[in-house]
Amino acid sequence: MRRATLAVGVALLVATGCGGPMQPQELARSVQTLESAASEGALLAGDVAGDRTKATFVRAHSRDLGETVDHEAEKLADASANGEVAVRKSQAVGLADRISQALGRLQESPGVESEGAAAQRELRRSAKRASEISDAL
């Protein structure tokens, strides 16, 4: 019984990252996830803008990407950080919000070419900004 309790305790410590402030590498991984989702979303939005995809696929895929972005935003918001990492973390949370909004527009209007074009521009800008944040770490 004691071993099981100890094992659970160790597992919890490992799963929670042993506490402490967020490290630059951790933030970089989260920002890279945001960059990836924004880039993939921009490709999807380009297909919407060019009327080259089905509405059901756009809805499903933009929802999946949005869930990934929202999960990263939650992790970032919950993490503590100090100094420059805190500044970059705050920027990443705002960026995640912009990405999520653009993906939400795709989900709501999967067949509107002008919405696809607008989302594509925003997602491209967001992917570029994510790369800049990650490079600054």
Buried (B, 14 or more C-beta within 10 A) or exposed (E): EEEEEEEEEEEEEEEEEEEEEBBBEBBBBBBBBBBBBBBBBBEBBBBBBEEEBEEEEBBEBBBBBBEBBBEBBEBBEEBEBEEEBBEBBEBBBEBBBBBBBBBBBBBEBBEBEEBBBBBBBBBBBBBEBBBBBBEEB
